[in-house]
Amino acid sequence: MDMRSTRSTVTFSHPFTLADYPVELPAGDYEVLVEEELIQGLSFEAYRRTATYLEVCGRGSHAGRTELRAISDRALNEAVSRDLMTSETNIHSDAALSPQEDI
C-alpha cells in the first residue's frame, strides 16, 4: 500500500490543552505529522488521511525526549481556534491598549 507523510508547523501563542491530554502544553511551534494512504482503484490519484500526530518535546525530567501524540483533526482545529480567540480577546481588551499620550 502506498503511503505518504507530510509535515507542517502550527504555532500556539498561548499555553493550550488537547482532548485526551490533561496536561497543559506551553505556547510555541509544534510540528504536525499527517500520514495518508493511496486510495486504490480510482481513475485519479487520491489519498485518505490515516493518522495525525502532534510532536511534543518533553519538559522537566523528560527533557530531550520527543513524543508523537495522536490527535484528531477536530481536536487540533479546536485548539488552534481557541488560541486565536484568546489572541483576539487580548488585542481588544483594555489591558492590551496603549494609553493615549498628551501632545
C-alpha positions in Angstrom: 0.0 0.0 0.0 1.3 3.4 -1.0 1.7 5.8 2.0 2.9 9.4 2.3 3.7 11.6 5.2 3.6 15.4 5.3 4.9 17.8 8.0 3.7 21.2 8.9 4.1 23.6 11.7 1.4 25.1 13.9 2.1 28.0 16.3 0.3 28.5 19.6 0.6 32.0 21.1 -0.7 30.8 24.5 -0.5 27.6 26.6 -3.1 25.1 25.5 -4.7 21.7 26.2 -5.8 18.9 23.9 -8.7 16.5 24.3 -7.4 13.3 26.0 -4.3 15.0 27.2 -5.0 16.8 30.5 -1.5 18.4 30.8 -1.3 21.9 29.6 1.3 22.4 26.8 3.4 25.6 26.5 3.0 28.2 23.8 5.3 27.7 20.8 5.8 26.0 17.5 4.7 22.4 17.1 5.3 20.0 14.2 2.2 18.2 12.9 2.7 14.9 11.0 0.0 13.7 8.8 0.0 10.1 7.3 -2.1 9.2 4.3 -2.7 6.1 2.2 -3.3 6.0 -1.5 -6.9 5.0 -2.3 -6.7 2.1 -4.8 -8.9 1.6 -7.8 -9.7 5.2 -8.8 -9.0 6.7 -12.2 -7.2 9.5 -10.4 -4.7 9.7 -7.5 -6.3 10.4 -4.2 -5.2 9.9 -0.6 -7.1 9.2 2.6 -5.8 10.5 6.0 -5.0 7.7 8.3 -3.4 9.5 11.2 -2.4 12.9 12.5 0.3 13.4 15.2 1.4 16.4 17.2 5.1 16.3 18.1 5.6 17.3 21.7 9.0 17.9 23.3 9.4 16.7 26.8 10.0 19.1 29.7 11.4 18.6 33.2 12.5 15.1 33.8 11.5 14.2 30.3 13.6 17.0 28.6 15.2 15.9 25.4 12.5 13.3 24.7 10.1 13.8 21.8 6.7 12.2 21.7 4.3 11.9 18.8 0.8 12.3 20.2 -2.1 11.0 18.1 -4.7 13.8 17.6 -7.8 14.1 15.6 -8.1 16.9 13.0 -11.1 18.2 15.0 -9.1 18.4 18.3 -6.2 20.2 16.6 -8.5 22.7 14.8 -10.4 23.4 18.1 -7.1 24.0 19.9 -5.9 26.4 17.2 -9.3 28.2 17.2 -9.2 28.6 21.0 -5.7 30.1 20.7 -6.8 32.5 18.0 -9.8 33.6 20.0 -7.6 34.2 23.1 -5.3 36.3 21.0 -8.2 38.4 19.6 -9.6 38.8 23.0 -6.3 40.1 24.3 -5.9 42.5 21.4 -9.3 44.1 22.1 -9.1 44.2 25.9 -8.4 47.4 27.8 -5.2 45.9 29.2 -3.8 45.4 25.7 -4.5 49.0 24.6 -1.8 51.6 25.0 -2.8 54.8 26.9 -3.0 57.9 24.7 -0.2 60.3 25.0 -0.8 64.0 25.7 0.6 66.1 22.9 
